[in-house]
Amino acid sequence: MPLDISLIRNRLDAASGVLAINSPNAVEDELVTKLLLEVAQPLEYKPYYWNLSKSLREVSLTRDKSGKITGIKKTPVPDYTTDNPVTGLFQFIRDCKDHALFLIANVQEFLPGGMQPNVFVLQDLIDLCREIKRSDKRIILLGDRLRLSHHFDGAIFEIDNPLPTEAERESNLEFRLADIKAQSKGKVKFNLSNQGRQNLIRAMGGITKEEADDLLLEAAITDKAITDGTGEFIKLRRSAKLRKRGVDILEPPPVKAVGLENLDRWLERKAKMFSPRAQEYGLDLPNGCLIVGPPGTGKTLTVKNMAATWEMPVFVMNIGRMMDRHVGGSEENMDRFLKEIESQTGILFIDELDKQFAAIAVNALGGDGGTSQRMFGTFLQWLNDKREKRIPIFVAATANRVDHLPSEFLRDGRWDAKFYVGLPRQKARAEILSVHLERRKIELSKDAIARIAVATDGFNGAELEQLVITCAEAAFIADRPGQVSLDELIEAAMVAPVQSRNPDEQEKLRQLEDWARQSAIPASLEADETIETAEYSSDRRARF
């Protein structure tokens, strides 16, 4: 949802002396312009703006000859001097006789949790919040990642200004394209298909309107054109900005996951639910899926393939990176991460969910003072709210062990579907081998690949890839790159993989398969298509 201006006006009218807007574009003139135009002017406030570097200034809108708003003007307040930039500002507000609105940027850095907390600033602002309610002056605090401490509970009303929604990005894109076309006077060429336009709108997700405008202008100047490739240009720049904010983007896959026919078909159907037409009919946005299976079976690769097929970014959740030694910091990092991504259409990827959140369940017993449990609660609440708020994020989670997952993740309704990815069957093993042989420029007949598939019963996808890599490297070192024989691959395959030689792993696999039979959909077709080939023994010798 966009910034609720009517709520701001109502709160100011209702004698809420101080409001705080948590906004990713708090330092941009766009937000100040919006507040001047839609709050200060209608309520007839005289507007002031303050930040630490520029001190206090009067602000006004600027217009061109036709009356169109072109920006804002900040004029230093005459004779405004103070020994202390913050407490001096508060005293000026007390003494001010105007019906005034003060927009104050980033003062939270002097409050608890900020970079330079000051107990005198804290107490002065607490006092000012109480005093200003009885006056005709109002304050709006502006800040990125603005989270006020408990000292202001009930004294300051907090509002979030989210990043632009898809509809807002579409509207802004049309305006910005028209502006670039008019300003360039034919120097920038336009060749943008409908699909390219949609890709651009998605590429601008997760950044502010001003950042999106700057990137679009940079693309136009760099390429002297706006084309279907502009979306990729902006995605690269956007990814760098998101990483600085702690949001990792998953890289595209090197190969396609194979042998997961049921999962592929389900994902293909779900992709249609993101379309505007589906939303017109009131259909729910896809919620997410849980993909469970032993290690090395292609679960992560499946998520990467999903992103490539759906043409969506993948945002990686890493609980370890969110942990913070400061009180409340971990919870804030979780909340910040979720807010960074929820304005976009994309995939939230939680790899090895059992390891990330099992640790949270254990720590909830007292290991970290309840921090992990509060983070867990924040995420569960977001999952619950996601469907109601129609947040266009698909949650794709993988897990190796379901017995390590908190029960909240396995209850009915949490996921659109739960899939089990088992060890690949013979036909799938042949397909996986073909993919990796082709990548290493190794040519073998279908019959030869089928014989290797028979000999690799019990191998997972990662072990099949390593088998090919081992033989390809040996051939390269022997000065015959790409020349790997069937016998060499069979010989290498005779060493048993981890899954088949480790009794503990076999027991875990059996338990996982028991759960999957009752609670999950097989990701691959149940019936294995046997490949006709010459009889070949799949016995292996143990590795010593």
BELMO-V209789 format. One record per run of one state. SS is the DSSP state (A for helix, B for strand, O for the rest). FROM is the first residue (numbers start at 1). TO is the last residue. If there is no record, write none. Layout:
BEGIN
ss from to
SS FROM TO
SS FROM TO
END
This chain:
BEGIN
ss from to
O 1 4
A 5 13
O 14 17
B 18 23
O 24 28
A 29 40
O 41 45
B 46 51
O 52 54
B 55 63
O 64 68
B 69 76
O 77 84
A 85 95
O 96 99
B 100 105
O 106 106
A 107 110
O 111 118
A 119 132
O 133 137
B 138 143
O 144 149
A 150 152
O 153 155
B 156 161
O 162 165
A 166 184
O 185 188
B 189 191
O 192 193
A 194 203
O 204 208
A 209 223
O 224 224
B 225 227
O 228 229
A 230 244
O 245 247
B 248 249
O 250 260
A 261 274
O 275 275
A 276 280
O 281 287
B 288 292
O 293 298
A 299 310
O 311 312
B 313 316
O 317 318
A 319 322
O 323 328
A 329 341
O 342 345
B 346 350
O 351 352
A 353 363
O 364 370
A 371 389
O 390 392
B 393 399
O 400 406
A 407 409
O 410 416
B 417 420
O 421 425
A 426 439
O 440 445
A 446 455
O 456 460
A 461 477
O 478 485
A 486 493
O 494 494
B 495 495
O 496 497
A 498 501
O 502 502
A 503 519
O 520 520
B 521 522
O 523 540
B 541 541
O 542 544
END
